[in-house]
């Protein structure tokens, strides 16, 4: 129903936000990695949204990447996986990490996600085998080591702000040249923005 929502960031909570679009506030649930990448209040933001109707609830879920939204919608189509578990999974593992976990059939990595037990993890590995290749995220193109999640997140945040992928990667790389050990996402993004396009 709503492919994406673009507007002014009015409220930020630990796992949800309110985006003001011409005086109408859209309450959108998300995960902590999205929250960490959002700009300051009153800034314009765009989230790709999934509108879910379940019994008495009508809920919007938002993501910075369309690939995350597509994965979310595929996950909740799997038996035993509801929106809460799907958000937990996407919030715990990046798309690149999830692709690696599935390719390696790493049950233990999935079991570390809150609410995911062994049987559900095994089902996920089977269900996602044929579904992840079509969901190649922008992060996968970065070819960064697994431990460089903060760099992937910084690049994703800049892309959300209108940067092209190559420009975002270049800005983050330049920002980290003098501070290669910096891992604070907000500081990396601030330094990258000062570099310009």
N, C-alpha and C positions, 0 to 999 in steps of 0.2 A: 504493500500500500504506500509506504514512504521509502523510496530508494535511498534518499539521504536527506539530512536536515542541516541547513546552513543558517547561522544566525549569531547573535551575541551571547557569549558565555555568561550566564547570569548567576549560576550556583554551581559550586564544585563540592561534592561529598566524596568520601573514600571510595565508593563503588557506583556512584551515579552523578549525573549532572542535569542542569536545566538550561536549555538553549532558548533564548528569546527570539522569536521570529515575528516581527511586526506586532509586538505586544502580546503574543501568545507564547506561553512557556511550555516547551516540550520536555517532559521528564524522561530521561534516557538512562537505562542501566548499562554498565560497562565493566571493565576489569581494571585492576590497579596499574597495569602498564600503560593503558590509554590515559588514565588520570595523570600519570607522571609526565606524559608528553604534551599535555594541554597548555595553551598559553595562559596569560593572566586573565582574571575576570574582566569582563566588558570587551574583550578582544573577539574578533570574528573567528568562528570555528565551523568545520564541516565534519559531520559524522555520517558514515554509511550505516543505515539502520535496517533492522529486521523487526517487523511488527508481528507480535505473537498474540493470538487470542486463545486463552485457556480457561474454560469454565467461567468463573466470575471476573477474571482478570484480563485486561488488555494492556500489553506491555511493549515498550520500545527498547531495543538493545542496540547500542551504537559501537562502531569500530572505526579506526582511522584508515584501515585498508579494506578494499572490497573483498580481497582474498580471505580476510578474517571473517567477514560477514558470511561469505559463502560457506566457509568451513563450519561456522556456528550453525547455520541452517542444515547442513548435512549431519552434524553431530546430533542435533535434537531429533533427527529422523531415525536415529539408532535406538533400538529398544533398551530402556533403562537409563537413557541419557536425557535429562531435562535441561532447561536453560541454565539453571544454577551450576550443574556439573559441566556443561559446555563452556560457560564463562570461566569456571575454575581451571579447566584444561587449557584454554587459550591464554589465560592470564599467567599460568605457570610455565608453559612451554611456548616459545616463539614458533612461528610457522616453520622456520628452518630447523629448529630443534625437533619439532614434532615429525617432520619428514624424515629426519635421521632416526628417531625412535622407532617409527613404523618400518623403515627399511631394515633396521637391525632387530626387529621384533623384540624390543626391550620392554618386557612386561613390568619390571621393577621401576622403570622411569615413570610409567603411567600410574603405577600404584602410589607414587608420591603425591599425586594430585588429590586434594581433599575430596573424599566421597567416592573415590574410584578404588574398588577392590580387585582381587585377582581375576574373577570371572568377567567382570566388566572390562578390565584392561585387555584380556585375551580377545573379547568380542570386538573391542575397538581396533585392535591390530588387524583383525580379519576384515572388518568393515571398511577400514581406511586404506587398505592396500590398493584398491582400484580408484580411490577418490582423490588422493593427494596429488598425483602428477598434474592434474588440471588446475591445481591451486598454487602454482609456483609464485611465491610472494616476491615483492621487491627486495626483501632482505636476502633471498637466496642468491641474487646476482652479485652480492657484495663479496662472496667468497671469503668471509672472515671466519676466524676460529670460533669455536663455540663459546669461549670465555669472553668474547668481545660483544656481548649482548648490548652493553651501553652504547657502543658505536652504532650498531644496527638501529637501536631505538632513537638515537639522535638524528640519524639520516631519515628515518621514517617521519619524525616530527617536522623536519624541514620540508619534506615532500608534501606533508599536509598543509604547510604554510605557502605552498605554491612553487617551491623549488623543483627543478627537474632532478631526476635521480643522480645524474652525473655531477650536476652543480652542487647538490646536497652532499654527496660523498667528498667532493673536493673541499667544500667549506669545512666539513668536520675534520678532514685530514689536516688542513691548514691550522685549524683551531687547536689541534692536539700536538702540533710539531714542537711547541715549546713546553707542553705539559703532557707528555705521553702517558703518564701514570694516572691522569685525571679520570675518575669514574663517575663523578657526580653529574647526572644527566642534565640538570638545569644549567649548571655552569658550562658544560660542553655546548649546549644549544645557544646560550648567551654569547659565548666566544665565537661560535660559527656564524651567528647572525651579524656580529660585528665585522666579520670578514667580508660580508656582502655577497652579491651574486656575480 
